[in-house]
Amino acid sequence: MTQPTPEQLEAEIEVQRAQLADTVDQLTQKLDVKAQAKARFSRITPTTYAAFAGAAILVGGLVWWRGRR
């Protein structure tokens, strides 16, 4: 078995550095809760808002109606 040349070692180290940088970036994205929350919030459509509002009005009406009985 031949020993790798310094150039080969440097190339291998550079590849490993790039892989490590990618891994660190992925972990950073996974741990960034604020960015994840913003991304999820931006996916909410006006239809979803309308559904939540309708459900809130329905529940509020039922609570009010139940209180009157």
C-alpha positions in Angstrom: 0.0 0.0 0.0 1.4 3.4 -1.0 1.2 6.4 1.2 -0.9 9.2 -0.1 0.8 12.3 -1.3 0.5 15.6 0.6 -1.8 16.9 -2.2 -4.1 13.9 -1.9 -4.2 14.4 1.9 -5.1 18.0 1.4 -7.8 17.2 -1.1 -9.3 14.6 1.3 -9.2 17.1 4.2 -11.0 19.7 2.0 -13.7 17.2 1.1 -14.2 16.3 4.8 -14.4 20.0 5.7 -17.1 20.6 3.1 -19.1 17.6 4.4 -18.7 18.9 8.0 -19.8 22.3 6.9 -22.9 20.9 5.3 -23.7 18.9 8.4 -23.3 21.9 10.6 -25.5 24.0 8.4 -28.2 21.3 8.5 -28.1 21.1 12.3 -28.2 24.9 12.5 -31.4 24.9 10.4 -33.0 22.2 12.5 -32.2 24.0 15.7 -33.4 27.4 14.5 -36.9 27.3 16.0 -37.7 30.9 15.2 -37.1 30.4 11.5 -39.1 27.2 11.5 -42.0 29.0 13.1 -41.9 31.8 10.6 -41.8 29.3 7.7 -44.8 27.4 9.1 -46.7 30.7 9.8 -46.1 31.9 6.2 -47.7 28.7 4.8 -51.0 29.5 6.5 -53.5 30.6 3.8 -56.4 33.0 4.1 -58.8 30.0 3.9 -57.1 28.6 7.0 -57.6 31.9 8.8 -61.3 31.9 7.8 -61.7 28.4 9.1 -60.2 29.3 12.5 -62.3 32.4 12.7 -65.4 30.5 11.9 -64.6 27.8 14.5 -63.9 30.5 17.1 -67.2 32.3 16.3 -69.1 28.9 16.5 -67.5 28.0 19.9 -68.2 31.5 21.2 -71.8 31.3 20.1 -72.3 28.0 21.7 -70.8 29.1 25.0 -73.0 32.2 24.9 -76.1 30.2 24.0 -75.3 27.6 26.7 -74.9 30.4 29.3 -78.3 31.9 28.5 -80.1 28.6 29.2 
